[in-house]
Amino acid sequence: MTGAGVTRRSKWPFLAWGLAAAVLLVVAAANAHLVYVAMASQPECVAHLKEAGSRAGEFRAAKPAC
């Protein structure tokens, strides 16, 4: 009877390491996707203020690309 308990308990470290590896893989894949999207996307020019606004909520681009 003690052999069955040992066999069942020995699976827990394997499952824990497998779950930890899966979580790390998902986090790494999500970060890689975010880096890819940040590098691949280039927003087109939009209308914005060219000079600093005098009213609240009027912002301009720090370094306009267009």
N, C-alpha and C positions, 0 to 999 in steps of 0.2 A: 504494500500500500504506500510506502514512503517513496517508492520509485515514481509513481504517477504524480505526486506532488512536486517532486524535483523537476520532472520534465515540463510540467505546466509553468513552473516558476522560471525556468531557464528561457522561456520564450519572451518574457517581458523585456529584458535588455535589448533583444533583437527588434522588437516592436517599437521600443522607445527610440532607438537609434534610427530606425527607418522613418518614423514620424518626424524626428528632428531633421533628418536629411531632406525629407519632402518639403518641410516648411522653409528651410534655407534655399532650396531650389526654386520655390515659388517666389520668395522675396528677391532672389537674384534675377530671375526672369522679369519680374515687374520693374526692377531698377534698370535693367538693360533696355526694356521697352521704353521707359521714360527718357533715357538718354538718346535712344534712336529717334524718338518723336521730336525731341528738342533739337537735335542736329538736322533732321530731314525737313522740318517745316520752316518755312520762311513766310511770315505774314506779309500780305501786300500792303502798300501804302494806303493809309486812311486819312481822311481830312482831320487835321488837328491844328491847334493854334501855333503860329510861328513865333510869337512873342509871349512872354509871361502874362497871364491874365491878372486882372485887378480884382475880380470877384471870387468869392469862395466857390470851389468846384471847377475852376478853369485851370486846366493843367496843359502842359505842352511836353513834347518828347524831349528827353535830355539830349540825345544826339539823333536827330531825324536822319533816316537813311535815304530819304527822297526829297 
